[in-house]
Amino acid sequence: MKIKKLLAAVMTLCMVTGAVNYGMPIIAQAITVQQPVVKEGNCYSMNMETGELTLRGEVTEQWLKGLTRSLVTSIVAEKGTVLPEYSQNLFEGYYACTYIDLSNADTSNVKDMSSMFCGCYHVKRIDLSGFDTSKVTSMKTMFKRCTDLTTLDLSEFDTSNVTDMSGMFLECKSLKTLDVSSFNTSNVTDMREMFKECTELTSINLNSFDTSKVTWMHEIFRDCKSLTTIDVSKFDTSNVKSMCDMFSGCGNALSIDVSGFDTSSVIDMWGMFYNCSSLRSLDVSGFDTSKVECMYGMFECCSKLTTLDLSGFNTEKLRYNYGRDSIFNNCSSLNTITFGEKFKYIIKYMKLPNCEGWVNVKDPTTVISGDGEFAEIDNYGKNTYKRLPIEEEIKPTYPTNIKIEYSEKYHQVRFTWDKVEGADRYGIAVYLAGKWRIQAQNITDTVYTSPKNLTPGKTYKFAIAARVNGKWDTANAIKNAVTVTIK
């Protein structure tokens, strides 16, 4: 028994020390528990395995420069985190980051947020619910190239001191809805490229925008390819100098209301409506272009426009050739155009399609546009010209100029449209489960409000038909159906 106890003690000692020698080498094995590798900085800690960056204390851009931005997958601010007075470019280029939560960050002294999240290509959500922006003067390119960003709640933003919103949402290509109805823009002077290339944006309410101080609006909606209605009827444009490419590339826009625009200060209208290829009507009859120097490609590729009233246009200051080039290029459906006394001639460089020629309605038998590919017309006074062959005017038998208003409170939409001549009834159909289903067909006014409590975020397609002389024009109603996303 004593021998057994002695052997047991020896074996235990050997197992602990690994010192027993049986004439063979002994390999000692150890289990190592690895702790997460955390990089510490003056205002942050970063988990190098998960890529989570945690901010704390007073943050400065200088202290963040030591980070490898490509390794950061998320950014979270602890309570007590204070962002610097000049926070421009603070999180620029964190292109691998998918989530940012700054709801605990103190921004009460921040004055500059320009390019703050610029180039955060893969971020899908940014929580800014605690942001105090009351002192901010610049939000220029703040969310530029956040191309994967799908939602953004800015309802608590105080923008009363902001002067620069240029490029604020530039290339936010995944945003389908954006609520800026709470924005105070009374001090904003620059809105250029503000929503440029928001290619998935289906609707936006700008009725509350005060644009009385804005001088730069060029490219503000450029390539907003999913917008079907752009209501800027309440814009005060009296101080705007540049409108170049303002609606360029809005290829699905069926309605752009610029009828109330004051363009008396505008110098540049280059490409203003370029490639608005779905527009069938456009009211620019009130435009004052007395200071405009360039209209290059202004209506180019508006291939469905049939009529233009340019009676208020003054072309006396247009730069020769370049300033006049391609104004009407590829306006293939344009067959009626009105000029005032200050629009003295059409030259070939404007590229107004000539086809069989243009005639003055006062003398419809005489072609006055030459025999070239593009029309050349000398205009004296106010005149309306028509392109041959002159077809009998066909009045639409379906609603046009459809406008949409959204109610976030009741989750419903309201449609209005122009009266259809001869119509005694209007009907509404919605596309559900692969079929058009009638919602109403005894509407006598040019307005319809959907039921309440539709599903927020859900997209619906609506068709509005008119009954003229006892017949419903459903084909054109469906062809011109509008898509809306419930808020």
C-alpha positions in Angstrom: 0.0 0.0 0.0 2.9 2.4 0.9 4.5 1.6 -2.5 1.2 2.4 -4.3 0.9 5.7 -2.5 4.5 6.5 -3.3 4.1 5.8 -7.0 0.9 7.9 -7.1 2.7 10.8 -5.5 5.6 10.5 -8.0 3.2 10.3 -11.0 1.3 13.3 -9.8 4.5 15.3 -9.5 5.5 14.2 -13.0 2.2 15.2 -14.6 2.5 18.6 -13.0 6.1 19.2 -13.9 6.4 17.1 -17.0 9.8 16.0 -15.6 9.5 12.2 -15.9 12.1 10.9 -18.3 11.4 7.5 -19.9 14.2 7.9 -22.3 12.0 9.8 -24.8 11.6 13.6 -25.3 8.6 15.1 -23.5 6.5 17.8 -25.3 4.8 20.0 -22.8 1.3 21.3 -23.9 -0.4 24.4 -22.7 -3.8 25.9 -23.3 -3.6 29.7 -24.0 -6.8 31.8 -23.7 -6.3 34.8 -26.1 -7.7 38.1 -25.0 -9.2 40.4 -27.7 -6.6 42.7 -29.1 -7.7 46.2 -28.3 -6.0 49.3 -29.6 -6.2 52.2 -27.2 -6.1 55.9 -28.1 -6.6 59.1 -26.3 -10.3 59.3 -27.3 -11.1 55.8 -28.5 -10.6 52.1 -28.1 -10.8 49.7 -31.0 -11.4 46.0 -31.0 -9.0 44.8 -33.7 -10.9 41.5 -34.1 -14.4 42.8 -34.6 -13.5 46.2 -36.0 -15.7 48.1 -33.5 -14.5 51.6 -32.7 -15.7 53.0 -29.4 -15.3 56.8 -28.9 -15.0 58.5 -25.5 -14.1 61.8 -24.0 -13.1 64.7 -26.3 -12.6 63.5 -29.8 -10.2 65.1 -32.3 -9.5 64.3 -35.9 -5.8 64.3 -35.1 -6.1 61.5 -32.6 -8.2 59.4 -35.0 -5.6 59.7 -37.7 -3.7 56.8 -36.3 -6.5 54.4 -37.1 -6.5 52.2 -40.2 -9.9 53.2 -41.5 -10.4 50.1 -43.7 -10.5 48.0 -40.5 -13.3 49.9 -38.8 -16.7 48.1 -39.2 -18.8 50.0 -36.7 -18.5 53.3 -34.7 -20.2 53.8 -31.3 -19.9 56.8 -29.0 -20.1 56.3 -25.3 -21.9 58.7 -23.0 -19.7 61.7 -22.4 -18.2 61.7 -25.9 -17.7 65.3 -27.2 -17.2 66.0 -30.9 -14.9 68.8 -31.9 -16.1 72.3 -32.9 -14.8 71.7 -36.4 -16.0 68.1 -37.2 -15.5 68.4 -40.9 -14.2 65.1 -42.5 -14.2 63.5 -39.0 -15.4 60.1 -40.2 -14.6 60.5 -43.9 -13.4 57.4 -45.7 -14.5 54.8 -43.2 -15.6 52.8 -46.2 -15.8 49.4 -44.5 -18.0 50.7 -41.7 -21.6 49.5 -41.8 -23.1 51.0 -38.6 -22.6 54.3 -36.8 -24.2 55.3 -33.5 -23.5 58.8 -32.3 -26.7 59.2 -30.3 -24.7 59.7 -27.1 -22.2 62.2 -28.6 -22.3 65.9 -27.5 -22.3 68.1 -30.6 -23.6 71.3 -28.9 -20.5 73.3 -29.9 -20.0 71.9 -33.4 -20.0 74.5 -36.1 -18.8 72.6 -39.2 -20.1 69.1 -40.2 -19.1 69.3 -43.8 -18.0 65.9 -45.3 -18.5 64.4 -41.8 -19.5 61.0 -43.2 -18.3 61.4 -46.7 -17.1 58.2 -48.4 -18.7 55.9 -45.8 -19.7 53.7 -48.8 -21.0 50.7 -46.9 -22.7 52.3 -43.9 -26.4 51.2 -43.8 -27.5 53.1 -40.7 -26.4 56.2 -38.9 -28.1 57.0 -35.6 -27.9 60.8 -35.0 -30.9 61.0 -32.7 -29.1 63.0 -30.0 -27.4 65.5 -32.4 -27.5 69.1 -31.4 -26.9 71.0 -34.6 -28.1 74.4 -33.4 -24.6 76.0 -34.0 -23.8 74.3 -37.3 -23.2 76.5 -40.3 -22.1 74.0 -42.9 -23.5 70.6 -43.8 -21.8 70.6 -47.1 -21.3 67.0 -48.5 -22.1 65.7 -45.0 -23.4 62.3 -46.3 -21.7 62.4 -49.7 -21.2 58.9 -51.2 -22.9 57.0 -48.4 -24.0 54.8 -51.2 -25.4 51.9 -49.1 -27.3 54.1 -46.6 -30.9 53.0 -46.6 -32.5 55.1 -43.9 -31.7 58.4 -42.3 -33.7 60.1 -39.6 -32.9 63.9 -39.4 -36.1 64.9 -37.8 -34.3 66.4 -34.8 -31.9 68.5 -36.8 -31.9 72.2 -36.1 -30.6 73.8 -39.4 -31.5 77.4 -38.6 -27.9 78.6 -38.8 -26.8 76.4 -41.7 -25.7 78.4 -44.8 -24.2 75.6 -46.9 -26.1 72.4 -47.8 -24.4 71.8 -51.1 -23.9 68.1 -51.9 -25.4 67.1 -48.6 -26.9 63.9 -49.8 -24.8 63.6 -53.0 -24.7 59.9 -54.3 -26.8 58.5 -51.5 -27.9 56.0 -54.0 -29.8 53.6 -51.7 -32.1 56.1 -50.0 -35.7 55.6 -51.2 -37.3 58.1 -48.8 -35.9 61.2 -47.1 -37.8 63.4 -44.7 -36.4 67.0 -44.7 -39.7 68.6 -43.9 -38.4 69.9 -40.6 -35.4 71.6 -42.1 -35.2 75.4 -41.5 -33.4 76.6 -44.7 -33.9 80.3 -44.2 -30.2 81.1 -44.1 -29.0 78.6 -46.7 -27.3 80.2 -49.7 -25.9 77.1 -51.5 -28.0 74.0 -52.4 -26.0 72.9 -55.4 -25.9 69.1 -55.9 -27.9 68.7 -52.7 -29.8 65.5 -53.8 -27.7 64.7 -56.9 -27.6 61.0 -57.8 -30.1 60.0 -55.1 -31.0 57.5 -57.8 -33.5 55.4 -55.7 -35.3 58.4 -54.1 -39.0 58.0 -55.1 -40.4 61.1 -53.4 -39.4 64.2 -51.4 -41.5 66.9 -49.8 -39.8 70.3 -50.1 -42.9 72.5 -49.4 -41.4 73.9 -46.2 -38.1 74.9 -47.8 -37.3 78.6 -47.6 -35.0 79.3 -50.5 -35.1 83.1 -50.4 -31.3 83.4 -49.8 -30.2 80.6 -52.1 -27.9 81.7 -55.0 -26.7 78.3 -56.2 -29.1 75.5 -57.2 -27.3 73.8 -60.0 -27.5 70.0 -60.2 -29.7 70.0 -57.1 -31.8 67.1 -58.5 -29.5 65.8 -61.1 -29.9 62.1 -61.9 -32.7 61.6 -59.3 -33.9 58.9 -61.7 -36.7 57.5 -59.6 -38.6 60.8 -58.8 -41.8 60.9 -60.7 -43.0 64.3 -59.3 -40.8 67.2 -58.4 -42.8 69.9 -56.7 -40.7 73.0 -56.3 -43.7 75.3 -56.8 -43.0 77.1 -53.5 -39.3 77.7 -54.1 -38.3 81.4 -53.9 -35.6 81.6 -56.7 -35.3 85.4 -56.8 -31.6 85.3 -55.8 -30.6 82.2 -57.7 -27.8 82.7 -60.2 -27.2 79.2 -61.5 -29.8 76.6 -62.5 -27.6 74.5 -64.8 -28.4 70.8 -64.8 -30.9 71.4 -62.1 -33.2 68.6 -63.2 -30.8 66.9 -65.6 -31.3 63.1 -65.9 -34.6 63.0 -64.1 -35.7 60.6 -66.7 -38.9 59.3 -64.9 -40.2 62.7 -63.8 -43.7 63.1 -65.2 -44.3 66.5 -63.6 -41.9 69.3 -62.7 -43.6 72.5 -61.5 -41.4 75.5 -62.2 -44.3 77.8 -63.2 -43.7 80.1 -60.3 -39.9 80.4 -60.7 -38.4 83.9 -60.6 -35.4 83.6 -62.9 -34.6 87.3 -63.1 -31.1 86.7 -61.5 -30.2 83.5 -63.3 -27.0 83.6 -65.5 -26.7 79.9 -66.3 -29.4 77.4 -67.5 -27.1 75.0 -69.2 -28.7 71.5 -69.3 -31.5 72.5 -66.9 -34.0 69.9 -68.2 -31.5 67.6 -70.0 -32.8 64.1 -70.6 -36.1 64.6 -68.7 -37.3 62.1 -71.2 -40.7 61.4 -69.6 -41.9 65.0 -69.4 -44.9 65.6 -71.7 -45.6 69.2 -70.5 -43.5 71.9 -69.0 -44.6 75.5 -68.1 -41.7 77.9 -68.5 -43.8 80.7 -69.9 -43.0 83.0 -67.0 -39.2 82.6 -67.2 -37.2 85.8 -67.4 -33.9 85.0 -69.1 -32.7 88.5 -69.6 -29.4 87.8 -67.7 -28.9 84.2 -69.0 -25.6 83.7 -70.8 -25.8 79.9 -71.4 -28.7 77.6 -72.4 -26.6 74.8 -73.8 -28.7 71.7 -74.0 -31.4 73.2 -71.8 -34.2 71.0 -73.2 -32.0 68.4 -74.9 -33.4 64.8 -75.0 -36.8 65.9 -73.7 -38.1 63.5 -76.2 -41.8 63.5 -75.2 -42.3 67.3 -74.9 -44.7 68.4 -77.6 -45.2 72.1 -76.7 -43.0 74.8 -75.4 -44.1 78.4 -74.6 -40.9 80.5 -74.6 -42.7 83.8 -75.0 -40.9 85.2 -71.9 -37.4 84.2 -73.1 -34.8 86.8 -73.9 -31.8 85.4 -75.7 -29.9 88.7 -76.2 -27.1 87.8 -73.7 -26.5 84.2 -74.8 -22.9 83.6 -75.6 -22.6 83.0 -79.3 -22.6 79.3 -80.4 -21.7 77.5 -77.2 -24.3 79.4 -75.1 -26.9 78.5 -77.7 -25.8 75.0 -78.7 -28.1 72.0 -78.6 -31.0 73.7 -76.8 -33.6 71.6 -78.6 -31.4 68.6 -79.6 -33.4 65.3 -79.7 -36.7 67.0 -78.8 -38.2 64.6 -81.3 -41.8 65.1 -80.4 -41.7 68.9 -80.2 -44.2 70.2 -82.7 -45.4 73.6 -81.3 -43.2 76.4 -80.0 -43.9 80.0 -79.1 -41.4 82.8 -79.1 -41.6 86.4 -77.8 -40.0 89.4 -79.3 -36.8 89.0 -77.4 -36.2 85.5 -78.9 -35.2 86.8 -82.3 -33.9 83.8 -84.2 -33.4 80.0 -84.2 -30.0 79.0 -85.5 -28.9 75.5 -86.6 -26.6 75.2 -83.6 -29.7 75.1 -81.4 -30.6 71.8 -83.2 -34.4 72.2 -83.3 -35.5 69.2 -85.4 -36.7 70.5 -88.8 -38.2 67.3 -90.4 -40.7 68.6 -93.0 -40.3 72.2 -91.9 -41.9 74.7 -89.5 -44.7 77.2 -90.3 -46.0 80.3 -88.5 -49.6 79.6 -87.5 -50.4 83.0 -89.0 -49.4 81.6 -92.4 -49.6 77.8 -92.2 -48.8 77.2 -95.8 -45.3 78.7 -95.9 -42.3 76.9 -94.5 -40.0 79.4 -92.9 -37.4 77.1 -91.3 -35.2 76.2 -94.3 -34.5 72.7 -95.7 -31.7 71.6 -93.4 -31.7 69.0 -90.7 -32.2 71.7 -88.1 -34.6 74.6 -88.3 -33.4 78.2 -88.9 -36.0 80.8 -88.1 -36.0 84.6 -88.0 -38.6 85.6 -85.4 -40.2 89.1 -85.3 -42.6 89.8 -82.4 -44.6 87.1 -80.6 -45.3 84.0 -82.8 -46.3 80.4 -82.5 -44.7 77.9 -84.9 -45.9 74.4 -85.8 -43.9 71.6 -87.3 -45.2 69.9 -90.4 -47.3 67.8 -90.8 -49.8 69.6 -88.7 -52.0 67.0 -87.0 -55.4 67.6 -85.5 -54.8 68.4 -81.9 -55.7 65.3 -79.8 -56.8 66.2 -76.3 -55.8 63.7 -73.6 -58.4 61.4 -72.3 -56.4 60.6 -69.1 -55.3 62.7 -66.1 -52.0 64.6 -66.5 -49.9 66.7 -64.2 -50.5 64.2 -61.3 -49.2 65.5 -58.0 -48.7 63.6 -54.8 -48.9 64.7 -51.1 -47.9 62.4 -48.2 -49.2 62.3 -44.7 -46.8 60.7 -42.3 -49.3 61.1 -39.5 -52.0 59.0 -41.1 -49.8 56.9 -43.5 -51.7 57.9 -46.6 -51.3 59.7 -49.9 -53.3 62.4 -51.7 -53.4 62.7 -55.5 -54.4 65.8 -57.5 -54.4 66.1 -61.3 -55.5 68.4 -64.1 -59.1 68.3 -65.2 -59.7 66.1 -68.3 -61.9 67.8 -70.8 -65.2 66.0 -71.3 -64.6 63.7 -68.3 -67.6 63.0 -66.0 -65.9 60.5 -63.7 -62.4 59.5 -62.5 -61.3 56.1 -61.2 -58.4 54.9 -59.1 -56.8 51.4 -59.4 -53.8 50.0 -57.4 -51.5 47.2 -58.6 -51.7 44.4 -56.0 -50.6 40.7 -56.3 -50.0 41.0 -60.0 -53.4 42.6 -60.8 -54.9 46.0 -61.1 -57.7 46.4 -58.5 -60.2 49.2 -58.6 -60.3 51.3 -55.4 -62.8 54.0 -56.6 -64.6 54.8 -59.8 -67.1 57.5 -59.0 -64.8 60.4 -58.3 -66.2 63.7 -59.7 -63.4 66.0 -58.5 -59.7 66.0 -59.5 -58.5 64.8 -56.1 -58.3 61.4 -54.3 -57.1 60.5 -50.8 -56.1 56.9 -50.1 -57.3 55.0 -47.0 -55.4 55.6 -43.8 -52.8 53.4 -42.2 -51.2 52.0 -45.3 -48.0 50.1 -44.6 -45.1 52.5 -44.0 -42.2 51.8 -46.3 -44.3 49.8 -48.7 -44.4 50.8 -52.4 -47.6 51.0 -54.3 -48.4 51.7 -57.9 -51.5 53.8 -58.7 -53.3 54.4 -62.0 -55.8 57.2 -62.4 -58.3 56.9 -65.2 -60.9 59.3 -66.7 -64.3 58.4 -68.2 -64.8 60.5 -71.4 -67.9 60.2 -73.5 -68.8 57.0 -71.5 -65.5 55.3 -72.1 -62.7 54.6 -69.6 -59.2 55.2 -70.9 -57.5 52.5 -68.8 -54.6 51.9 -71.2 -53.2 55.4 -70.8 -53.9 55.4 -67.1 -51.8 52.3 -66.6 -49.1 53.6 -69.0 -48.8 56.8 -66.8 -49.2 55.1 -63.5 -47.3 56.6 -60.5 -45.3 54.8 -57.9 -45.4 55.9 -54.3 -43.7 54.8 -51.1 -45.8 55.2 -47.9 -44.3 57.3 -45.2 
